[in-house]
Amino acid sequence: MRKQKIVRTAEQQLLLDQLKNVAEGLGQTLAPFCEVVVHDLLDPAHAIAAIHNKLSGRDVGGPATELGLARIGDAAYPAIVANYANSFADGRQAKSTSIGVKDSSGQYVAALCINVDLTMFHGLQAMFGQFSRIGAGTAPQESLDPAGADGIRRRIDDYAARLSSTPRTLKAGERRALIEELREAGCLEVRRAMEIIAQHLGISRATVYSYAK
């Protein structure tokens, strides 16, 4: 089926083109931890007009999000929705900001969306926490309860911080040692543990299983 031709005014096309330029500049500046997307709200079935730093795995031509559809249906919808909790398809936590753009008639024609991957920042937070930690004794402070997926992710962040690294920049040998540490802590017994570990490290489940052998 041929894509239906979308008719835009000269003003609407200019706004969309200028927004693409803004997105490209932001994408270059905020790489690699920030995805920047331009949504064409006049073509909701193929709304993604530009995408930079594709953290979500989406492509140009993808459909509008629920927020985009809400804007299309309501000209009174807030122009700026900032710093709301979001997540990528693989479970990584994100925070997002969406900025709607109207033409001179008051119709929403486009939106600029910024999706920040918080994984790296959580790793840095753990690293700084490790650096500034002061203890009276030499015994490590830890919890014996893996506490599910969040517990596994925290343990991975803490491990990476001890190496002055982040989960996704760990070397193969460091990842093997991490898996052994998680095994000793009982984390591999948690439901979907291998999938959770793979997603947080940015590697395949097959690789995690090979480390666990």
N, C-alpha and C positions, 0 to 999 in steps of 0.2 A: 504494500500500500504506500502510495506516495505521500510524503509529508505535506500537510496543508500549508500553503503560503500564508505567512503572517504579515498583515499590512500595518505598517507603523508610520507615524508622522515623521517629518524631518527632525522635529524636536525630540521625539522619543528615540529615534536612532542615534542622535547626537549624545543624548544622556547615556545610552547603553555603551556607545563607543568610548566615551570619556571614563565611564565606570570601569571598563576593561583596562584602560591605562592605569587607573588608580590601583586596581587589583594586581596588575603585573608588578608595579613598583613596590607594593606592600609585600607581595610574595617573595621578591628578591631580597627585601630588607629583613623579613622575619623568618626566612628559611633557616633550618629545616624543620622547626617545631611548630609551624603555623600554616595551616591550609587556608587559602583565600579563594573564595568562590563568588562568581557573578551569576545571579539568577535573572533570566529574562522572564518577567512575570506576565508578559503578553503571550507566552508560549509555554504554558505549564507542563505540557507533556514532554517537552524537550528543553526544560528551563535552564539547565547549566550551560551558560554561554562561554564561560572561561573558568578554569580551575588551575591553581598553582600549588605546588607541594602536595601532591595527592595523597594525603594521609588517610582519607576515607576510602580510597580505592575507586571512587566514582570517576566518570569521564564526561567530557563535553557531550551534550545531548541528553543527559540524564534528566529525570523528572523533577518537579518542584517538591520541596519538603512540605510537611504539614504546616509549618510556619508560613512558608511562601503561599500556600493555598489560602491560609487565613487572611493574608494581606490582599490577595486577589479578590476575595469575597467581601472585604470591608475596608473602605477607604479611610475609616476612622481608626484602624488598627495602629498601634504605636509605631512611630517611625524608627525608633531605636529600642531594641531589646538587648541589653548588655549583660555579659558575664553570667549566662545561665548554664547550669550543669548539663552536660551532654556526654555521649560516648560514641566511639567508633565501633564498627561492626565486629571487631575482634576483641572488644571489651575494654580497650584502653580508655581511661577517663579523659574527658576534654572539657574545656569551657568555651562557650561560643558567644559571639556578638553578631547580631543581624541588623543591618541598616537599610531601611526602605527608601527608595527614591521615587518621587512623584513628578509628573509633568505639570505644566502650567494649568491644566484643567483640574488638578487634584487627584488624578488617577495614579495608582502605583504602577510603575512600568518596569522596575528593576530592584534588585536588592544586592547588597554587598555583605557577604557572610564570612566571618573569621572564626576558625576552629583551632584552638590551641591544644596541642598534645601535652597533657600534664605529666606524662611518664617521666620525662627528663627532669622536670622541676621537682617531682617527688624524689627522684634519685639524688638531686643536688641538696634537697632539704635533708635527706638522710645523711648525706656526706657531711654537711655542716653540723648536723646534730652530733655525729660521731666525733668531729673535730673539737667541738666545744664541750663535750661531756666530761664531767669531773666526778670521780668516784673515790670513796675512802679506801676501798679494798681492791684486790686484784681479780676477784671473781667476776666473770661476765654477767651482765644483767640480761636475762632473757625470759621469755614465757615458754612454758612447756606445752601450751595449747596452740596448735596451728591455726585455729579459728577460721578454717575454710579458705576461700580464695583470697580474701583480704590479708589473712595471716601469711599466706605463701608470698604474696607480693611484697609485704613489709619485710619478710626475711630476705628476699632477693635484693630489695633496696638497701637493707642494712649490710648485706654481704658486699655489694658493689661499693658502698660508701667506705667500707674498711679498706678497699683497694684503691680508693680515690678515683673511682670510675662510676659508670652508670650501667644499668642492666644490659642495655643494647650494645655497649662497647666492650663487654667482657670478652677475653680471648678464650679459645677452645679449652685450654687447660684449666682456666679459672672457672669456666662453666662446668667442667667435669667435677671439680672440687666442690662447687656449689651444689650440684645434684647430690653428691655424697652427704653434704651437710644437711640438706633437706631430707634425705632418707633417714639420717640418724635422728632428726627431729620429729619423724613420723609424718612429714608433710606429704610424702608420696602416697600415703593411704587415703588422703582426702579425695573425694569424688571429683573427677575431671582434672586431677592434679597435673598430669602431663600436658594437657591442653592449656591450662592456666600458665604453667611455667613457660611453654613455648611462646605463647602470646606476649608475655611480659619480657622475654628475652629477645623477641623478634626472630625466632628460628622455627624450624619445622618440628612437629611432634616426633617425627622419625628420628631427628637428631637428638631430641631429649631422651627417647627410648634407648638410643645407642649409648648415650652417656650413662644411663642408669643400669646397663648390663653389667 
